[in-house]
Amino acid sequence: MSTRNTASFMHHSGFSLIELMVAVVVVAILASIAIPTYTAQILKSHRTEARSAILDLAGREERVLSVSNSYSQVPTDVGYTGTSWGTGLAVGSGYYTVVITVGNSPPSFTITATAAGGQTADSSCASFTVNQLGQQSSLNSGATDSTSTCWK
């Protein structure tokens, strides 16, 4: 026969309901802080991609100007596929579409990147624009100037 007392095995293990609820509340608070912050950073990284794309296109347009003495409105001339910019071609990961408008007298261009897909949730920086003079601007979803926020 065993000399051990069976009562010694009756100790409590696990979590009480209150401890479990406290843990759930802590996780909920952390998630309520982390998820919006993460989402904001994702939108911000897509903005960077759009700014880089239109500045790259501006540089490509300048190269076309140096060779042909005019800017090009044909995407293949600046390294993109397609026959025209039309309503916009997706750049980078596709979170922005780009349209180039070219003027001939004097030679000029305006490149505009507009939020597309999931990026439309970014109401602060709905579009980015750069022209042949290097002037940069941005509009929020309400068509109000947000250049100081979006091009920093």
C-alpha positions in Angstrom: 0.0 0.0 0.0 1.1 3.5 -0.8 2.1 5.7 2.1 1.4 8.9 0.1 -1.6 10.9 1.1 -4.0 11.3 -1.8 -4.9 14.8 -0.5 -1.4 16.0 -1.4 -2.3 15.5 -5.1 -5.3 17.8 -4.8 -3.5 21.1 -5.4 -4.9 23.6 -7.7 -3.4 24.1 -11.2 -4.3 26.3 -14.1 -5.8 29.8 -14.1 -8.8 31.2 -12.4 -11.5 32.9 -14.4 -10.4 36.3 -13.1 -6.8 35.7 -14.1 -7.9 34.6 -17.6 -10.1 37.7 -18.0 -7.3 40.0 -17.0 -5.1 38.3 -19.6 -7.8 38.8 -22.3 -8.2 42.5 -21.4 -4.4 43.0 -21.6 -4.2 41.4 -25.0 -7.2 43.4 -26.2 -5.6 46.7 -25.1 -2.3 45.8 -26.8 -4.1 44.8 -30.0 -6.1 48.1 -30.0 -2.9 50.0 -29.9 -0.7 47.8 -32.2 -3.1 47.2 -35.1 -3.9 50.8 -36.0 -0.2 51.7 -35.6 0.8 48.8 -37.9 -1.9 49.8 -40.4 -0.7 53.5 -40.4 2.9 52.4 -41.0 1.9 50.2 -44.0 0.0 53.1 -45.6 3.0 55.3 -45.0 5.4 52.8 -46.7 3.1 52.8 -49.7 3.3 56.6 -49.8 7.1 56.3 -50.0 6.7 53.8 -52.9 4.5 56.3 -54.8 6.8 59.2 -54.2 9.8 57.2 -55.4 7.9 56.0 -58.5 6.9 59.5 -59.6 10.4 60.9 -58.9 11.9 58.1 -60.9 9.4 58.8 -63.8 10.3 62.5 -63.7 14.0 61.5 -64.1 13.1 59.3 -67.0 11.1 62.0 -68.6 14.2 64.3 -68.3 16.3 61.7 -70.1 13.7 61.5 -72.9 13.8 65.4 -73.2 17.6 65.4 -73.4 17.5 63.0 -76.4 14.3 64.1 -78.3 13.8 67.7 -77.1 10.3 66.8 -75.9 8.7 64.8 -73.1 7.0 61.6 -73.9 3.5 60.6 -73.2 4.1 57.0 -74.2 4.9 54.6 -71.3 7.3 52.5 -73.3 9.6 55.5 -73.8 10.1 55.7 -70.0 10.4 52.0 -69.4 6.7 51.0 -68.7 4.5 48.7 -70.6 1.3 49.9 -72.3 0.5 52.2 -75.2 -0.7 55.3 -73.2 -1.1 56.4 -69.6 -4.9 56.7 -70.2 -6.6 56.5 -66.8 -3.4 55.5 -65.1 -1.0 52.6 -64.9 -0.2 50.8 -61.7 3.3 51.4 -60.3 5.3 49.5 -57.8 3.0 47.1 -55.8 -0.1 48.6 -57.4 -1.2 50.8 -54.5 -1.1 53.9 -56.7 -1.8 54.6 -60.4 0.2 57.1 -62.3 -0.9 59.5 -65.1 1.6 61.7 -67.0 0.3 64.7 -68.8 2.6 66.3 -71.3 2.6 69.8 -72.8 4.6 70.8 -75.9 5.0 74.5 -75.9 7.1 74.9 -73.8 7.9 71.3 -73.0 6.3 70.4 -69.7 4.9 67.4 -67.8 2.9 66.7 -64.7 3.0 63.3 -63.1 0.2 62.4 -60.7 0.0 59.2 -58.6 -3.4 58.5 -57.2 -4.2 56.0 -54.4 -5.8 52.8 -55.6 -7.1 49.6 -54.0 -6.5 49.4 -50.3 -4.5 52.6 -50.3 -7.6 54.6 -50.7 -8.0 54.2 -46.9 -5.2 56.7 -46.7 -7.2 59.9 -46.5 -4.2 62.0 -45.6 -2.3 61.5 -48.9 -4.7 60.5 -51.7 -2.5 61.8 -54.5 1.1 63.0 -55.2 2.1 65.3 -58.1 5.5 66.4 -59.5 6.1 68.6 -62.5 9.1 69.3 -64.8 10.3 72.1 -62.5 10.5 69.6 -59.6 7.6 71.1 -57.8 6.0 68.6 -55.5 2.4 68.7 -54.2 -0.1 66.4 -52.6 -3.8 66.4 -51.9 -5.8 64.6 -49.2 -9.1 62.8 -50.0 -11.0 66.0 -49.5 -8.8 67.7 -52.3 -7.1 69.9 -49.7 -3.4 70.6 -49.9 -1.4 68.1 -47.8 2.0 68.7 -49.3 3.8 69.5 -46.0 2.5 66.3 -44.4 3.0 63.9 -47.4 6.3 65.0 -48.9 8.3 65.3 -45.7 
